[in-house]
C-alpha cells in the first residue's frame, strides 16, 4: 500500500443522534442510517460536508403513522441526505408512487444485509421492507473505494408482489447550498450550481421543462455554447427535468471550490419517466409549490436526481442501476465530467514560436499523478511526461509551456491513480 493512502474501514457509529455506519478511506467519510429509509446522510470530502441534514430532524425516528401523517407533502420527514424512490411519482393510479410521505420505502427501517471492509473497499447494503403498494423492495448498496473520492451506489428493485409492475429507479441527493455567518446563522451560499449536458435534440424547447414552480424561475438556464443545462441557485423553489443524453450531473459550490458528481449510464432509445427526463434538479427557496413554503426558513439546498429507464418486473424479477459518486476541489460551475475528474475551464492551447501554452482548471478523483500524453494523427500515443502529483483535495490549475513533438497531432491530460496505476483521461485537445 502506498504510504500516503489509508485503508478503507467500516464501523458502527452515532451520527447526529442516529445509529449509523461510517465508511472511511482517509479522504471521504460516508455515513448511512438504515432506520430512516436507508438514507446516506453524509458524504464528506475532508472536513467539507456535501449533504444537507435537517437539524430539526437530526436523531429523530418516527412511527409509521407519524411518518405518513395526513398524507400531504407537509407531513413528509425530509431528513436530507440521499435516498432512492420509485418513479413516476403521482397520486392517480397504482402505476405511480404516491409519496413522499411513504412510511415504508422513504422512511421505513431498512435492514443491513452486508457489512464488509478490506484495505481496498468498504461495502454496506441496506434493504427496505416489502411494499405492497408498489410491489417492490429496494436494496441500496454503497461501496467506498481506496485511493480517492470514489463511491459506487448499486440500486436494486425486486418485485415482491404477485403482479407485474413497471418502475424507474430514482435516486435523490440533497446538497448543501448554505454558508454559516459569524454567530451561527445560515444564509444562502452564492455561486452554487447544478450542471448537466444538454440534449441537442431535446424534446423541450428550452432543453428542459419546469416540473414545479414558476415557469420563469430565474435559476433555470442553459449555456448553448458549452452544451449545458445550468441551474444557478438563487433560493427560489422549483424543479426541472432534463432529457440529458450525457452520463453525468454535477453540483458545485464555486465560492468554496468543491464539486460533487454523479455518473451513470444513459440508455439511448429506452423510455424514461417524467416526459423523458434522465436527470432532475429541485431547489428549496422562496415561493410555493403545493403546500411547501420555505419563506422565512433557513433551509438552503439543491438536489441532483438521477433516473433509470423504465424496467418491467414480473413477480420475482429484479433490476439494478448503478451511480458513481465522486467529489473534489474544483471551481464552479462544472462544465464536463470524466472518470478522471471534472472540468471548470477546458484545456486550451496558445501557440508561441516553438512552444504551446496549456491552460485549464480541473478537479480530480484520485490520488495520483497528472501526465501529458502525445498522440499521432492516428490517435496512437507515442510519448508521455509526468507533470505533477494531484489529489481530490486540491484544485488542479494547469498553466505551463510545453514543446510538442513534431509528429504530435493531439494531446491528453491523464490522471494515473497511485492505487493501481490505472490511467484515466481528464481532458483532450487537438493541436
LUMZABA-219469 format. One record per atom (N, C-alpha, C): residue in one letter; x, y, z. Coordinates in steps of 0.2 Angstrom, whole numbers, plus 5000, padded with zeros to 4 digits. Layout:
BEGIN
AXYZ...
//
This chain:
BEGIN
X500449945000X500050005000X500450065000X500250114996X500650174996X500650215003X501250245005X501250265011X500750325013X500550355007X500050415008X499350395008X499250335007X498550315006X498350275013X497650285015X497450245020X496950195018X496950135022X496550085020X495750105022X495350065018X494650085020X494450045026X493950075029X493650055036X492950065036X492550025040X491850025041X491750015049X491350055052X491250045059X490550075061X490250045066X489550065068X489750135072X489350185071X489450245074X488750275076X488850335079X488250385080X488350445076X487850465072X487850515068X487250565070X487350625073X486850675074X486250645078X486450585083X485950555087X485650495084X485850475078X485550415075X486050355075X485850295076X486350235075X486550235067X487150235066X487450245059X487950195058X488150195052X488850155049X489250205045X489850215047X490350265044X490850225040X490850245034X491450215029X491950265028X492550245029X493150295028X493650265023X494050315020X494650295016X495150345017X495150395022X495650435023X495550505019X495150505014X494950565011X494150575012X493750525011X493050535012X492750495018X492350535021X491850495026X491150495024X490950435024X490250425021X489850395027X489250415028X488850395034X488150375031X487950315033X487250285032X486850275038X486250285037X485750275043X485250235041X485250165042X484750125040X484050135042X483950165048X483250175052X482850225049X483150275044X482750325041X482750315034X482450255031X482450245024X483050235021X483550205025X484150185021X484550235018X484450295021X484750355019X485550355020X485950385015X486650405016X486550475018X486750495024X486650555027X487350605027X487850575025X488450615025X488950595019X489250635015X489750625011X490250685011X490750675015X491250725017X491850715013X492150765010X492750765007X493250805012X493650775016X494050805021X493550835026X493550895028X493150925033X492550955029X492450955023X491850985019X491350935019X490750955022X490150905021X489750935015X489650885010X489250905004X488450895006X488250845010X487550835010X487150875016X486550895014X486150935018X485850885024X485850915030X485450875035X485050925039X484350905039X483950955043X484050955050X484351005053X484551005060X483950995065X483351005063X482751005067X482550925067X482750885062X482550815062X483150775064X483750805066X484350765067X484150715073X484350655073X484250605078X483550575079X483050605076X482350585077X482150525072X481750485076X481450425072X480650425074X480250415069X479550425070X479250355068X478650345071X478250285069X477950295062X477750235059X477450235053X476850285052X476450285057X475950335057X476150405057X476650425061X476950485061X477250505055X477550455052X477850475045X477350485040X476850455040X476350465035X475950525036X475750535042X475450595044X474750605040X474550665038X473950665034X474050655026X474650625025X474750605018X475050665013X475050725016X475250785012X475950795012X476250835007X476950845007X477150875014X476750915017X476950955023X477050905029X476850845028X476950795033X477650755032X477950765027X478550725025X479150745029X479450695032X480050705036X480650705031X480850765029X481350775024X482050785028X482350725030X482950725034X483550755030X483550745023X484150765020X484450705017X485150715015X485550665013X485350635006X485450565005X485250534999X484850475000X484350474995X483850414996X483650394989X483250334989X483050304982X482350294983X481950314977X481250314977X481050274970X480450254969X480250234963X479950294959X479950294953X479750344948X479250304943X478750334941X478550404942X478150414948X478250484950X477850504956X477150524954X476650514958X475950534957X475450504961X474850524961X474350504965X473650484961X473850464955X473250454950X473050374950X473550334950X473450264950X473950224953X473950154953X474450114956X475150114952X475150144946X475750144942X476150204944X475950244949X476350294951X476450294959X477050314961X477250314968X476950374972X476450364976X476150424980X476550444986X477150464984X477550494990X478050544988X478350574992X478350564999X477750605002X477450595008X477750545013X477550475011X478050425013X477950355012X478250325018X477950285023X478250265029X478650195028X478650175021X478950105020X479650115016X479550145010X480150155006X480550215008X480250265009X480550335011X480850335018X480450315023X480650325030X480550255034X480550205030X480550135034X481150125037X481250075041X481850045044X482149995039X482650015036X483049965032X483449915036X483549855033X483949805036X484649805033X485149795037X485849795035X485949725033X486149715027X486249645024X486949625023X487349675022X488049665020X488549715024X489049695027X489549745030X490149705029X490549745025X491249715023X491749775023X492349755025X492849805024X493549775023X493949795018X494649775017X495049835016X495649835015X496049885013X495849925007X495549885002X495349914995X494649944995X494149924999X493549944999X493149935005X492649975007X492149965012X491449965009X491049905011X490449895007X489849895013X489249925011X488749925016X488049915011X487649865013X487049855009X486449865014X485949905012X485349915016X484749895012X484249855015X483649835011X483049855014X482549885010X481949905013X481449855015X480949875019X480449825020X480049815013X479649765012X479249755006X478649795006X478549825000X478049875000X477449844995X476849834998X476349804994X476049854989X476049924991X475849974986X476149974979X476849974980X477249974973X477349904971X477349864975X477549794974X478349784974X478749824977X479449824976X479749824983X480349804983X480849804989X481449834986X481749884990X482349924987X482949894991X483549884987X484149874990X484649934988X484949954993X485450014992X486149984995X486649984990X487249954992X487750014990X488150034995X488650084994X489350054995X489850064990X490550044991X490950104990X491350114996X491850164996X492550134994X492950164989X493550134986X494150174989X494750134989X495350164992X495650214987X496050264989X496450294985X496150354981X495550374983X495250434980X494550454983X494150484979X493450504982X492950464979X493050404977X492550374973X492150324977X491450324976X490950284979X490550254974X490350194974X489850164969X489250144973X488650174970X488050164973X487650114968X487550054971X487150004967X486449994970X485950014965X485250014967X484849964964X484549924968X484149864965X483449864967X482949854963X482249844964X482049774963X481749744968X481449674967X480749674967X480349644963X479649634963X479449584968X479149604974X479049554979X478249544979X477949564974X477149554973X477049494968X476449484967X476249434963X475949454956X476149524955X475849554949X476449584945X476449594939X476949634935X476949714937X477549744938X477549814939X478049844935X478049914934X478449944930X478650014933X479350014934X479650074938X480250094935X480450154936X481150184936X481450194942X482050174943X482450184949X482650264949X482550294955X482550364955X482950384962X483550414961X483950424966X484050504967X483950524974X483850594975X484450614980X484850664979X485350684983X485250764985X485250774991X485250844993X485850874995X486050924992X486750964993X486651024996X487151035001X487051105005X487251165000X486851215001X486951274997X486951335002X487251325008X487251375013X487951395015X487951445019X488651465022X488451495029X488851485034X488751505041X489051565042X488651615045X488951685047X489151685054X489551735056X489851735062X489251735067X489251695072X488651695077X488251635075X488351595069X488051535068X487451535064X487251595062X486651595057X486851575050X486351545047X486451525040X486151565035X486451575029X486151605023X486351575017X486051595012X486151565005X486951575003X487251515001X487951524998X487851544991X488151604989X488151624982X488651574978X488451574972X488951534967X488851454968X488251434970X488151364970X487751344963X487951294960X487551274954X487551204953X487051184948X487051114946X487051114938X487451074935X487551074928X487451004925X487250994919X487250934916X487250944908X487450894904X487450904897X486750914894X486650964890X486050974886X485950924881X485350904879X485250864873X485150914867X485550904862X485550954856X484850934852X484550884853X483950864850X483350854855X483350904860X482950894866X482250904864X481750864867X481050874866X480750934869X481150974873X480951034876X481251094873X480851144871X481051204868X481651234871X481651234878X482251264881X482751214883X482751154881X483151104883X483051074890X482551094893X482251074900X481551094901X481251064906X480551084907X480451094914X480051144916X479951164923X479351114925X479551074930X479051024933X478651054939X478951094943X478651134948X478851204949X478451244951X478651314952X478551364946X478851424947X478751474942X479051454936X478751454930X479051434924X479551484922X479551544924X480051594923X480551604929X480651554933X481151544938X481851564935X482151614938X482751644936X483351594937X483251544941X483851494942X483951454936X483451444931X483551394926X483751424920X484251394917X484551424911X484951374907X485251394902X485751354898X486351394895X486851354894X487451384890X487551344884X487251374879X487151334872X487851324870X488351374870X489051364868X489351304871X489251294877X489551244881X489151174881X488551184878X488051124878X487851104885X487651154889X487551134896X486851164899X486551124903X485951154907X486351184913X486151244915X486451274921X485851294926X485851264932X485451294937X485851334942X485751394942X486151444947X485751454953X485951434959X485551444965X485451514967X484751534967X484551604970X484051594975X483951534978X483551524984X482751544981X482651504976X481951504973X481751434973X481051414975X480851354975X480651334968X480851264966X480651244959X480951184958X480751154952X481051094949X481051084942X481551064939X481651054932X481850984930X481650954924X481850894921X482250904915X482750864914X483150874908X483250814905X483150804898X483250744894X483950744892X484350744897X485150744895X485350674892X485650674887X485950614884X486650594887X486850634891X487550634894X487550574899X488150574903X488250524908X488450554915X488250624916X488450654922X488050704924X487950724931X487650784933X488150804939X488250874940X488750894945X488450954949X488650954955X488451014959X489151044961X489151114961X489751144963X489651204968X490051214973X490051264977X490651314975X490551354970X491051394967X491451444972X491051464977X491351504982X491851474987X491751404988X492251374992X492651324988X492451314981X492851274977X492851194978X492151174979X492051104980X491551084975X491651014972X491150994967X491050924969X490350904968X490150834969X489850814962X489950754960X489750724953X489450664954X488850654950X488550584949X488650564942X488950504941X489050474934X488650414934X488350404928X487850354927X487850334920X487550274918X487450254911X486850274908X486850314902X486250334899X486150274893X485450264893X485250204888X484850234882X485150254877X484850284871X484250234869X483750264867X483150234864X482650204870X482850204876X482450174881X481950234884X481450214887X480950264889X481050274896X481050344898X481250374904X480550404907X480550414913X479950444916X479950524915X479450554918X479350624918X479550654911X479150634906X479250654899X479950644896X480350594899X480950584896X481550604900X481450634906X481950654910X482450604912X483150614911X483650574914X483950594921X483950664921X484150694927X483650754929X483650774935X483150824938X483550864943X483250924944X483550974949X483051004953X483051004959X482551034964X482851084968X482551134970X482851184974X482351214979X482651224985X482251254990X482351324991X481851364992X481851434992X481251474993X481251534991X480551574992X480151554986X479451564988X478951534983X478551474986X478051454983X477651404985X477551354979X477651284981X477451234977X476951184981X476351174979X475851144984X475851174990X475951134996X475951165002X476651165005X477151165001X477851185003X477951265003X478151285008X478351355009X478951365014X479451385011X480151395014X480251465016X479851515015X479951585016X480051585024X480651625025X480751635032X481151575035X481251515032X481651465034X482451475033X482851435036X483551435035X483751375031X483351345027X483551285023X483751305016X484351295014X484651305008X484951245005X484651224999X484951164996X484751154989X485151114985X485051094978X485051024978X484550994974X484550924973X484850904966X485250854966X485350814960X485050754960X484650734955X484250674954X484350644948X484450574948X484650534943X484150484942X483950464936X483350414935X483650364930X483450304931X483550254926X482950254921X483050214916X482450204911X481950154915X481350154912X480850114915X481150034914X480950004920X481049924920X480349894921X480249844917X479649804919X479849744923X479549734928X479649674933X479149624933X479249564931X478749514933X478849494940X478449454943X478449434950X479149404951X479549424956X480249394957X480749424954X480649464948X481149494944X481549554948X482149564947X482549624949X482949654944X482949724945X483349764940X483849804944X484449824942X484849864946X485149924941X485349974945X485550034942X486150064946X486650084942X487250104946X487450174945X487650214950X487850284950X488550284953X488950314950X489650334953X489650404956X489850404962X489950474965X490650484966X490850544965X491550574966X491450644968X492050664971X492050734974X492750764973X492850824973X493550854973X493450934974X494050964975X494051034975X494051054967X493651104966X493551124959X493151184959X493451234955X492951294955X492351284951X491851324951X491251304948X491051364943X490551354939X490251284938X490651234934X490451174935X490751114932X490551114925X490951104920X490751104913X490851044909X491250994913X491250924910X491550884915X491350814915X491550764920X491750704916X492350684918X492550614915X492750574921X492950504920X493050464925X493650484929X494050534926X494650554930X494550614934X494050654932X493950714936X493450764933X493350824935X492950874932X493350934930X492950974925X493251024922X492851094924X493251144926X492951204926X493151254920X493751254918X493951284912X494351234908X494051224902X494351174897X495051184896X495351134894X496051134892X496151174885X496551224885X496651274879X497351274878X497451284871X498151294869X498251364866X498851394868X499051454865X499751444862X499851454855X500451444852X500951504853X501551484854X502051534853X502551514848X503151544847X503551524842X503751454842X503951424847X504151354847X503851314853X503451344857X503051304862X502351314862X502051274866X501251284867X501151304875X500751344876X500551364882X499851324884X499851284889X499251244891X498951284897X498251294897X497951314902X497251284903X497051284910X496451244911X496351244919X495751224921X495651224928X495151164929X495451114934X495151054935X495051034942X494750974943X494750944950X494850864948X495150824952X495250754951X495050714956X494850654954X494550604959X495050554962X495650554960X496150504963X496750544966X497050504971X497750524972X498150494967X498550534964X498950504958X499450564955X499550554949X500050604945X499650624939X499750684937X499550714931X500050704926X499850674920X500350664915X500050684908X500550714904X500350734897X500550684892X500050664888X500150604883X500150634876X500650624872X500550654865X500350594860X499950614855X499650564851X499850584844X499950534839X500050554832X499350564828X499350564822X498750584818X498350524818X498550464820X498050404820X497750394827X497950444832X497750434838X498150394843X498750374840X499150324844X499650364849X499650344855X500050384860X500750354858X501250404859X501950384857X502450414862X502250464866X502650484872X502250514877X502550514883X502150544889X502650574894X502350624898X502850654903X502450674909X502650654915X502350664921X502450744922X501850774925X501850844926X501850864933X501450834937X501450844945X500950794948X501050794955X500650754959X499950784960X499450754960X498750784961X498350734966X497850764969X497350734973X496750774974X496150734976X495550774976X495450834981X495950844985X495950894990X496250964987X496450964981X496751024978X496451034971X496351104970X496151124963X496751114959X496651084953X497251074948X497151134943X497651174944X497651234939X498251224934X498151214928X498651204923X498851264920X499451284920X499651344916X500451334915X500651304909X501351284908X501451284901X502151294899X502351294892X502651224891X502451194885X502751134883X502951134876X503451094874X503751094867X503451024864X503051034859X502750974856X503150934852X503150874852X503550834847X503250844840X503650844835X503550864828X502950824825X502850754827X502350714824X501650714829X501650754834X501050764838X500450794834X499950764835X499350784832X498750804837X498850774843X498450794849X498750774855X498450794861X498750784867X498150764872X498350724877X497850714883X498150724889X497750754894X497950754901X497650694904X498050654908X497850594911X498050594918X497650564922X497750554929X497950484930X498550464933X498750404934X498650384942X498150344943X498050334950X498650294954X498750314960X499350284964X499050214966X498450204967X498250144970X498250084965X498250094958X498350044954X498650054947X498950124947X499250144941X498850144935X498150154936X497750154930X497650224928X497750234921X497750304918X497050314916X496750374918X496050404916X496150464913X495750474907X495850534904X495450594907X495750654908X495450714911X495250764906X495650774901X495550824895X495850804889X495650824883X495950804877X495950874873X496450884869X496450944865X496850924858X496550944852X496950934846X497350994845X497950984842X498451034840X498251074834
//
